[in-house]
Amino acid sequence: MKIKRPKRAESYVPTASMADIAFLLIVFFMVTTTISVDRTTVQLPTSMERGETPKDSAVIVVEENGVVHFSDGEEGSRVVNPSDILPSAAFIMSKNSLKFFLIKADGNVQYMAVDQIMEQLRQAGVRNIAMLTEQESVG
């Protein structure tokens, strides 16, 4: 008697949905990938010329030892506590919302001190802020 061998089932991989799966994977990786910009190296510009600022600008001076001087642009400067800049700036802005503020900080001052002053000015609603820099000579 002859024994019949069972038919071998042919293996078959359905490829109809492969394009859908590939597309979903591409979309998934595009959405979950973040672009990191902190690896970019840039050379910051130097101040070649001074911009014009109004004569009656309020001036904030930060000395190397952390002492802060404040002037509203009409009176002489006075030594203030760094936390007093917010109310002083808010009072000036209530009188003139277009007032310019100049920040003049010593080159050896930690940036955190300047950042705190800028944050207080932002909270007071100041929109016109300039940082005084040393002018680089051309030659």
C-alpha positions as CSV (number, residue, x, y, z in Angstrom):
1,M,0.0,0.0,0.0
2,K,1.2,3.4,-0.9
3,I,1.2,6.0,1.8
4,K,0.3,9.5,0.7
5,R,2.3,12.2,2.0
6,P,0.4,15.1,3.3
7,K,0.6,18.2,1.2
8,R,3.0,20.6,2.6
9,A,1.5,23.9,3.5
10,E,3.3,26.7,1.7
11,S,4.5,29.4,3.8
12,Y,3.2,32.8,2.9
13,V,4.0,36.2,4.4
14,P,1.3,38.7,3.8
15,T,2.9,41.9,2.5
16,A,-0.1,44.0,1.8
17,S,0.1,45.8,5.2
18,M,3.9,46.3,5.1
19,A,3.6,49.7,3.5
20,D,1.2,50.8,6.3
21,I,3.5,49.5,9.0
22,A,6.5,51.2,7.5
23,F,4.6,54.5,7.2
24,L,3.5,54.2,10.8
25,L,7.0,53.6,12.0
26,I,8.3,56.6,10.0
27,V,5.6,58.8,11.5
28,F,6.3,57.5,15.0
29,F,10.0,58.2,14.8
30,M,9.5,61.7,13.3
31,V,7.1,62.6,16.2
32,T,9.2,61.2,19.0
33,T,12.5,62.5,17.8
34,T,13.6,65.8,19.3
35,I,16.0,68.1,17.6
36,S,18.7,69.2,19.9
37,V,20.2,72.6,19.3
38,D,22.5,72.8,22.3
39,R,25.3,71.1,20.4
40,T,25.5,74.0,17.9
41,T,28.5,76.2,18.4
42,V,28.1,79.8,17.5
43,Q,30.4,82.8,17.9
44,L,28.5,85.6,19.5
45,P,28.8,89.0,17.9
46,T,30.9,91.8,19.5
47,S,29.7,95.3,19.8
48,M,31.3,97.3,17.0
49,E,29.3,100.4,17.4
50,R,26.9,101.8,20.0
51,G,23.2,102.1,19.2
52,E,21.4,105.3,20.0
53,T,19.5,105.4,23.2
54,P,17.4,108.3,24.5
55,K,19.1,110.7,26.9
56,D,16.5,110.3,29.6
57,S,16.8,106.5,29.8
58,A,16.7,104.8,33.2
59,V,20.1,103.3,34.1
60,I,20.8,100.3,36.2
61,V,24.5,99.8,37.1
62,V,25.8,96.6,38.6
63,E,29.3,96.8,40.2
64,E,31.7,93.9,40.4
65,N,31.0,93.5,44.1
66,G,27.2,93.2,43.5
67,V,26.2,96.7,44.5
68,V,23.4,98.0,42.3
69,H,22.8,101.6,41.4
70,F,19.5,102.8,40.0
71,S,18.6,106.1,38.2
72,D,15.2,106.9,36.6
73,G,17.0,109.1,34.0
74,E,15.9,112.4,35.6
75,E,17.7,112.2,38.9
76,G,21.1,111.0,40.0
77,S,21.7,107.3,40.7
78,R,21.2,105.8,44.2
79,V,22.3,102.5,45.7
80,V,19.3,100.1,45.9
81,N,18.7,96.6,46.9
82,P,18.4,94.4,43.8
83,S,14.9,93.4,44.9
84,D,13.7,97.0,44.8
85,I,14.2,97.3,41.0
86,L,10.7,95.8,40.3
87,P,8.6,98.4,42.1
88,S,10.8,101.3,40.9
89,A,10.6,100.1,37.3
90,A,6.8,99.5,37.6
91,F,6.4,103.1,38.9
92,I,8.4,104.5,36.0
93,M,6.4,102.4,33.5
94,S,3.2,103.7,34.9
95,K,4.3,107.2,34.0
96,N,5.9,106.3,30.6
97,S,5.3,102.9,29.0
98,L,8.0,103.6,26.3
99,K,10.8,104.3,28.7
100,F,14.2,102.9,27.8
101,F,16.2,101.0,30.5
102,L,20.0,100.6,30.2
103,I,21.8,97.9,32.1
104,K,25.5,98.6,32.7
105,A,27.2,95.7,34.4
106,D,30.8,95.1,35.2
107,G,32.4,92.4,33.0
108,N,33.2,90.3,36.1
109,V,29.6,90.2,37.5
110,Q,28.0,86.8,37.5
111,Y,25.3,86.6,34.8
112,M,22.8,85.5,37.4
113,A,22.7,89.0,38.9
114,V,22.1,90.6,35.5
115,D,19.4,87.9,34.7
116,Q,17.6,88.6,38.0
117,I,17.5,92.3,37.1
118,M,16.2,91.6,33.6
119,E,13.5,89.3,35.0
120,Q,12.3,92.1,37.3
121,L,12.2,94.5,34.5
122,R,10.2,92.1,32.4
123,Q,7.7,91.6,35.3
124,A,7.4,95.4,35.5
125,G,6.4,95.5,31.8
126,V,9.6,97.0,30.5
127,R,9.9,96.4,26.7
128,N,12.9,98.6,25.8
129,I,16.1,97.2,27.4
130,A,19.6,97.8,26.2
131,M,22.9,96.4,27.6
132,L,25.8,98.7,27.5
133,T,28.9,97.0,26.2
134,E,32.5,98.0,25.6
135,Q,33.0,99.3,22.1
136,E,35.5,97.2,20.2
137,S,38.0,99.3,18.2
138,V,38.2,98.6,14.4
139,G,41.7,98.4,13.2
